[in-house]
């Protein structure tokens, strides 16, 4: 099933909620677009987490669930989901999230160990719960910080949309 991961873990390491005044259809489009945008940008670690590693950059790699697999979130997947959401709004939306870390040493980007998370967005009327399960890695970004950062990015997109509507 598109958007749903059949093996989502029972144990979650972080939960966040937020309310909204959009339809769930619009919100799901915004979430997908926001995560797609995050796939293409790099942030300093201190923007996302209070954990500090000097000169550490963070980038993301999001994949969206389809049954037992995850597909990299790119333009083709966005289009598939937009078509699917037109037909039926989803109750949950699951993602695989790789948090990639690099430090800058002598002008080179040196990779550090990455963190791997599963994210689940659960939609109810005007409220979304975000569940995070940490799969592996050393947690340079905690599940709480990751949840707060992603919710903040979604809220930024939501407020930009309401100002332009």
N, C-alpha and C positions, 0 to 999 in steps of 0.2 A: 504494500500500500504506500502510495506516494506521501512522503512527509512523516511516516511513522516507522520507528525502529522497533522491531519485534523483541529484541533482547535488551531493552533499556533496563539498567540495573535497578534493583529494589532500593539500594542504599544510595542516597544522595548526600553530597557534602556541602551543598549550599543551596539556599532558596531565596529568591527575591520576588517581589510583586510590584506591580504598578497598575494604575488605573488609566483609562483613556476615554475619549469621547468620540472615537471613530467607530466605524463598523469593523467587525473582525476581518472582513475581506480586505479592507483598506490597510488595516494594521498588519495583516500577514504579508501583504505586498511590501509594506515599509520595512518589516523585519528582514525579509529576503533581500531587499535592496541594500539595507544597511550592512548586513553581513557580507554581501558581495563587495561593497565598497571597502570594508575592512580587509578583504582579501588582497587589496591593491595598495595599501598604505603601510607605513612604518611609523611607530611611535617610540618615544623614549620610555624606558621602563618606569621612571618616576611619575609619568602621566597616568599610568594604569595601577600602580601598586606602590605602597610605602616601602617595600623591600628595595634596597638600593644596591645596585651594582654599577660602578662608574662606567660611563660610556656604553651602556647596554641598550640595545634597540630591540623592540618587540614587533613581530609581524604575525599575522594570523593566516590560517588556512582552514576554511569552513567547508564541510561537506554536508549535504542534505540527505536525509534517510529515504530509503525505498526498500521496505521489507527488512532484509538482513544485511543490506549493503548501504554504503554512503557514496553519493556522487559529488564530485567537486562542484562547488557552487560557482558556475560561470554563466555567461549569457544564454547558452543553450538550456541549462537547467532552470534559469530564471523564467525563460519563456514557457517551458513545460509546466512550471508551477503556476504561472499566471493563468495559463489556459485551464489548469485543473481547478484553481481557486474560483474562476468564473463560474464553473459548474457546481462546485460544492466547497463551502468553507470548512476548513479542517478544525477538529477539536484539539488536536495536539500537533506540534511541529517539532521534529527532532533533528539535531545537528551533531556532527562530529567536529571538534574544534582542536586544532593543533596550535599551541602558542609557541612560536619560534623565537629564540633568543640569539642575539649576536652581539659581541663586543667589538669595539673598534680598537685595533692595535696597529700602530704604524701605518695607518691608511688602509688597512685590510679589515674586512668583516670576518671575524672568527666565530663559528657556531658554538653554542653551548648546548647542553641537554635541553630538549624540548619538553613541554607538558602536553598531555593529551586528555581531553575532557569530552563528555557527552552532555549536550544541552537539550532540555525539553521545555517547550513553551506550551502551557496549558491555558486554553482560552475559555473564559466564561464571559458573561455579559459585562462589558466595560471594565474587565479586570483580566490581567495576565499574570500567571505564576511562572517563574523561570526556575527550573531545577537544574543543578549542575552536579555531575558525578565525575570526580577526578579519576582517570583511568591509570595513568602512570606519569612519572616525572618527579622533579624535586619541588614543585610548587613555588617557583619564584613569584608567580601570581596566584594568590589564594582563590579558591572558588568564590568567596565573598567579593573580592576585588574584581574578579572577572565578571561576575553578575552585575555589579554596580557599574562597571565600565560599559558593558553592552547595553544595559538599560539606559544609561546616560546617552549613548549614541542614538538609540531608538527614539528617546524623548526629543533629542535635538532635531531629528528628521520629522517627527510628528509636529513639533512647534513650527518648523520651517514650512511644512505643508499647510498648516492652518493659517499662517500669515499670508501665503500666496493664494489661498482658496478664496 
